[in-house]
Amino acid sequence: MKLSPYLYISPFFILFGLVGLFPLIYTGYLSLHDWERLYYQRGEFIGLENYRFVLTDPVFLKSLVNTFSIFLMSSVPQVIVAVAVAALLDNHLHGRTFWRMSVLLPFVVAPTAAVLIFGSLFADKYGVVNAILDGVGLEPIRWHVERWWSHFAIAGMVNWRWTGYNALIFLAAMQAVPRDLYESAALDGAGRIRQFFSVTLPMIRPTMIFVIVTSTIGGLQIFTEPRLFDDTPQREGGPNHQYMTSTLYIYVKGIEDQFYGRASAAAWVLFLIIIGIALLNFGITRLLTRRHA
C-alpha cells in the first residue's frame, strides 16, 4: 500500500502535534490576549501589548543577560572539553569501556542531586570552595549574592552534567573516521596533534554542527539549575534576580504570578531568539565547512 509508510511515521507527527505544535500555537494565542488570571474564560485581545511589556521590563532584560552569560560560560567550554575528552577516549586505553561509561555518569545523576553536590561546593558560608580559599588566605566568595560568580557556579553544574554526554557523541563520530586516513597522514609525517586538527576535526564537522546547535538550544533554555540553586523563599533567581534566566522568568510570570499573556509573550521572544541564534550557528559552521572543504 502506498499509505503504509505514512501510517508508520504518523504516530510521531500526531504526538508532536499534541505536545509540541499545539502548545506553541496556543502560547502565541495567549500572548495576544489579556490572560492575567486564567479562570477558563476568554481573555481580551490586546495585540502586542504583552510583548511591549516584556521587552521593556528590566527584570526580563536582566534575565536575558543572565541567560547569555551562563550560556557562554557553559556551552562554549563544554564543547571544547567534550572534543578533547572524546579524542582521549578514542585512543587504545586500558579498560576503555569503563572510561567511556564513566564519563556518562554525571548525565545519569538527577539534576536535584547534582545541585545538592554543587551546593556543598558553592555554599556561601560553609562551602568546600570557600573553605579552600580561606585556607590559602583569600576572601570567600558569596556565590548566591555576587552576580557573575553565581553564573560561574551554575555553569559548572551544566558543564559537569553534559560534557560527558557530548563527549560520547563526538567519540561515536571519531570512531566512524576511516583509519586509513590516519595511516596516510602518519606516512606523510603528521604527528598525533597534526592528525587531530587535519583529519579528525574536518571529518567530525557535521557532528560538531549538531552538538553546537543542540547545546545552543539547551543552553538558552536553562531552568533547573538556577531554580534549584536559589536558596531564597521566592525562588526568583536570587534576591536581586542576579541569576534569573529567561525560562525562570517565564515560570515566575506564568505559574507563580499567573500573568499568562506576559509569560507567553516572553516565551515567544525567547523562542525567536533561540531560532535566530541556532540559524546563525548553523550558517557560520556551514560557511567554515565550505571554506575548508
C-alpha atoms as one frame of an Amber mdcrd trajectory, in Angstrom:
protein
   0.000   0.000   0.000   1.177   3.492  -0.815  -0.146   4.781   2.510   1.816
   2.279   4.601   4.972   4.427   5.053   2.848   7.382   6.166   0.972   5.229
   8.662   4.263   4.031  10.168   5.539   7.553  10.807   2.153   9.074  11.694
   2.429   8.366  15.486   5.421  10.699  15.705   3.662  13.552  13.936   0.471
  13.032  15.929   2.435  13.131  19.188   4.429  16.133  18.001   1.222  17.947
  17.108  -0.266  17.297  20.539   2.732  18.063  22.786   4.767  20.341  20.530
   2.888  22.232  17.845  -0.394  22.823  19.689   1.252  24.319  22.831   3.353
  26.573  20.592   0.323  27.871  18.703  -1.774  28.211  21.863   1.038  30.116
  23.591   1.097  32.515  20.637  -2.662  32.966  21.053  -2.335  33.671  24.775
   0.439  36.205  24.145  -2.031  38.392  22.228  -4.665  38.385  24.978  -5.024
  39.754  28.491  -4.815  36.480  30.424  -3.622  37.776  33.769  -5.754  35.295
  35.715  -6.851  32.170  33.938 -10.299  31.019  35.031 -11.182  29.275  31.767
 -12.834  32.276  30.196 -11.848  34.146  27.055  -9.276  36.894  27.595  -9.490
  40.317  25.998  -7.493  40.774  22.784  -4.772  43.387  23.367  -2.477  42.821
  20.383   1.241  43.279  21.074   0.795  44.899  24.483   2.240  41.867  26.293
   5.295  41.963  24.052   5.756  45.671  24.752   5.623  44.996  28.492   8.111
  42.122  28.288  10.609  43.940  26.076  10.574  46.977  28.376  10.613  45.004
  31.637  14.035  45.470  33.330  13.710  42.063  35.002  13.237  40.286  31.656
  16.133  42.185  30.070  18.300  41.251  33.047  17.226  37.632  32.692  18.319
  37.706  29.039  21.778  38.960  30.029  21.970  36.271  32.718  20.904  33.611
  30.216  23.566  34.561  27.677  26.211  34.836  30.387  25.502  31.351  31.744
  25.196  30.032  28.185  28.638  31.334  27.187  30.207  30.047  30.415  28.738
  26.596  29.865  28.211  25.739  26.206  31.483  27.097  24.795  33.900  25.327
  27.192  31.572  22.322  27.249  32.018  21.661  23.517  35.790  22.233  23.665
  36.295  19.913  26.645  33.958  17.293  25.149  36.031  17.154  21.958  39.239
  16.814  23.994  37.754  14.035  26.168  36.451  12.213  23.096  39.912  12.396
  21.495  41.440  10.824  24.603  38.809   8.076  24.695  39.434   7.359  21.012
  42.894   6.011  21.898  43.646   2.424  22.877  43.297   2.763  26.650  43.316
   0.003  29.234  39.739  -0.505  30.401  38.439   1.919  27.763  34.873   0.609
  28.144  34.980   1.605  31.814  36.277   5.096  30.981  33.688   5.585  28.261
  30.892   4.616  30.600  32.235   6.705  33.469  32.020   9.977  31.529  28.281
   9.387  31.188  27.671   9.011  34.931  27.121  12.761  35.593  24.395  12.771
  32.934  22.605   9.898  34.696  22.617  11.754  38.040  19.341  13.566  38.681
  19.546  17.382  38.413  18.389  17.720  42.012  21.238  15.523  43.210  23.696
  17.491  41.077  22.509  20.738  42.668  22.955  19.226  46.132  26.521  18.217
  45.238  27.411  21.625  43.882  25.502  23.317  46.684  28.022  21.864  49.120
  30.842  23.137  46.903  29.490  26.646  46.349  27.765  27.380  49.671  28.326
  30.952  50.832  29.410  30.160  54.411  30.373  26.501  54.651  31.160  25.571
  51.061  34.166  23.447  50.122  35.499  26.050  47.684  35.294  28.847  50.262
  36.997  26.607  52.827  39.881  26.135  50.390  40.043  29.867  49.667  40.057
  30.618  53.389  42.851  28.093  53.866  45.110  29.932  51.420  44.250  33.358
  52.846  41.762  34.528  50.196  38.392  36.152  50.766  35.379  33.814  50.496
  33.044  34.240  47.547  29.350  34.915  48.088  28.147  32.559  45.382  24.448
  33.333  45.849  24.931  37.104  46.024  27.621  38.119  43.528  26.111  38.016
  40.073  28.926  36.701  37.879  30.171  34.194  40.454  26.663  32.735  40.665
  26.707  32.375  36.870  30.043  30.563  37.154  28.627  28.143  39.747  25.520
  27.373  37.676  27.612  26.946  34.521  29.788  24.492  36.444  26.734  22.335
  37.151  25.719  22.377  33.493  29.234  21.538  32.276  29.616  18.719  34.799
  26.342  17.146  33.704  26.510  17.495  29.914  30.189  17.357  28.927  30.395
  13.564  29.108  27.189  13.153  27.097  28.526  15.341  24.291  31.915  13.594
  24.517  30.263  10.260  23.685  28.552  11.829  20.670  31.915  13.121  19.442
  33.513   9.755  20.198  30.956   7.971  18.007  31.792  10.365  15.176  35.542
   9.840  15.666  35.088   6.061  15.617  33.483   6.402  12.176  36.511   8.185
  10.695  38.317   5.758   8.318  41.556   4.584   9.930  43.411   4.619   6.594
  43.276   8.424   6.695  45.362   8.385   9.874  47.761   5.883   8.327  48.210
   8.101   5.276  48.754  11.140   7.492  51.321   9.232   9.574  53.198   8.231
   6.404  53.322  11.917   5.451  54.988  12.650   8.788  51.988  14.057  10.657
  52.038  13.566  14.419  49.087  12.937  16.689  48.286  16.619  17.159  48.528
  17.358  13.436  46.315  14.356  12.669  43.742  15.624  15.148  43.497  19.079
  13.544  43.898  17.974   9.905  41.954  14.714   9.891  39.728  14.301  12.954
  38.180  17.753  13.228  37.339  18.105   9.499  35.769  14.641   9.455  33.551
  15.218  12.504  32.448  18.695  11.445  28.806  17.653  10.767  28.605  16.201
  14.277  30.095  19.400  15.681  27.372  21.392  13.923  24.731  19.155  15.512
  26.229  19.419  19.016  26.729  23.203  18.768  23.127  23.745  17.665  21.672
  21.452  20.351  23.947  22.970  23.022  22.788  26.433  21.980  19.125  25.451
  22.266  19.648  23.752  25.616  21.904  26.483  26.999  19.373  29.225  26.285
  16.574  27.195  27.912  18.380  26.508  31.190  15.920  26.328  34.074  16.505
  23.513  36.566  19.963  24.534  37.768  19.208  28.207  38.605  15.804  27.244
  40.012  17.306  24.742  42.464  20.439  26.826  43.102  18.259  29.609  44.533
  18.069  29.387  48.330  15.628  32.276  48.808  11.943  31.595  49.620  10.753
  33.387  46.467  12.878  31.235  44.107  13.185  34.064  41.570  16.856  33.805
  40.715  18.273  35.446  43.807  17.178  38.438  45.885  18.094  40.810  43.065
  17.350  38.430  40.174  21.109  38.169  39.643  20.884  34.663  38.192  17.289
  34.571  36.954  17.239  33.095  33.445  14.606  33.762  30.803  12.905  30.402
  31.318  12.802  31.074  35.057  11.230  34.482  34.301   8.568  32.730  32.200
   7.904  30.288  35.037   7.557  33.049  37.624   5.246  35.154  35.425   3.096
  32.241  34.314   2.951  29.826  37.254   3.505  31.998  40.323   2.171  35.416
  39.232  -0.370  33.898  36.775   0.233  36.555  34.135  -0.257  34.028  31.340
  -0.268  36.539  28.491   3.029  38.094  29.566   4.598  34.708  30.215   3.511
  33.536  26.753   4.944  36.669  25.146   8.257  36.125  26.938   8.247  32.501
  25.779   7.782  33.559  22.168  10.519  36.197  22.425  12.895  33.549  23.772
  11.769  31.105  21.076  12.565  33.589  18.299  15.945  34.400  19.872  16.840
  30.690  20.045  15.774  30.110  16.439  17.816  33.125  15.280  20.965  32.086
  17.134  20.606  28.449  16.053  20.332  29.527  12.401  23.317  31.845  12.864
  25.377  28.996  14.324  24.318  26.715  11.508  25.194  29.310   8.867  28.615
  30.058  10.350  29.564  26.397  10.681  28.372  25.659   7.138  30.424  28.583
   5.844  33.525  27.329   7.651  32.874  23.836   6.292  32.740  25.077   2.706
  35.935  27.091   3.106  37.836  24.063   4.399  36.253  21.596   2.002
